[in-house]
Amino acid sequence: MSLTLSDPDKTTLRIAAYGAVTLLSAAGAASGSPHKIATNGSIALGSATGLVGHVLAKYPKHRDLNGKSVAEIADRVLPALTEAMSLLKQQAPEEADNFRSTVITAIESATHHGEPSPTVTAMINKITKALDAA
């Protein structure tokens, strides 16, 4: 790997990617499938390659994804998604595309067993907008 990210940058990527799955899981709690969403999404993130794959191989500290509500988690994760895309576009544009594709694959994998509920669909839209805001 020719590019080296700082530890705070790596933390941002981890919070963004795993946080996206956490948000979907929290949004899917009403439909009774949060564990399946979390498992499938995390497996997809663990399958990432390139610099993104190396960074995501380490799961963020549990406290980084905790929140008392979905809104509290979203307040941390959605800006992290935008920040991650922005820093990767500046430092390694090919990794920005890899990161976006990895997160999109994770959210698609998390919900592939059935039609997502309206709540999960709304969260997917928020995640995608945050990725594209950079």
Secondary structure, DSSP 8 states (H G I E B T S, - for coil): ------HHHHHHHHHHHHHHHHHHHHHGGGGT-HHHHHHHHHHHHHT--HHHHHHHTS---GGGG--SSHHHHHHHHHHHHHHHHHHHHHH-HHHHHHHHHHHHHHHHHHTTTS---HHHHHHHHHHHHHHHT-
